[in-house]
Amino acid sequence: TAKDYAKDLVKTFESADCLAALPIPGREEYLSALDEAVRSTVRGDRAAIEALITTAGRWREISERLGVEKQKTALRRSLGLDPFPSPSDKR
């Protein structure tokens, strides 16, 4: 079952639609971190929960390095939404 799941994930991540579903700077880094978690779990190197916790930490590091607000703005724009107002815009 794990191998079938991994094959399905590979198909999903190879799809052009998948990459468009994460239209933010650094998406390759995020997906790479997730890919490593899946591989290590399928190989039996780590439990799934351990791999996901590690991935969450890596995603936080990526987001902090790239700028969380910039990531939010990029995602909102990709969804056709206005960016969040800056704190100085609130009155």
Secondary structure as the mmCIF struct_conf table of DSSP 4:
data_model
#
loop_
_struct_conf.conf_type_id
_struct_conf.id
_struct_conf.beg_label_comp_id
_struct_conf.beg_label_asym_id
_struct_conf.beg_label_seq_id
_struct_conf.end_label_comp_id
_struct_conf.end_label_asym_id
_struct_conf.end_label_seq_id
HELX_RH_AL_P HELX_RH_AL_P1 ALA A 2 GLU A 14
BEND BEND1 SER A 15 SER A 15
HELX_RH_AL_P HELX_RH_AL_P2 ALA A 16 ALA A 20
TURN_TY1_P TURN_TY1_P1 ALA A 21 ALA A 21
BEND BEND2 LEU A 22 LEU A 22
BEND BEND3 ILE A 24 ILE A 24
TURN_TY1_P TURN_TY1_P2 PRO A 25 GLY A 26
HELX_RH_AL_P HELX_RH_AL_P3 ARG A 27 ARG A 43
TURN_TY1_P TURN_TY1_P3 GLY A 44 GLY A 44
BEND BEND4 ASP A 45 ARG A 46
HELX_RH_AL_P HELX_RH_AL_P4 ALA A 48 LEU A 66
HELX_RH_AL_P HELX_RH_AL_P5 VAL A 68 SER A 78
TURN_TY1_P TURN_TY1_P4 LEU A 79 GLY A 80
HELX_LH_PP_P HELX_LH_PP_P1 LEU A 81 SER A 86
HELX_RH_3T_P HELX_RH_3T_P1 PRO A 87 ASP A 89
#
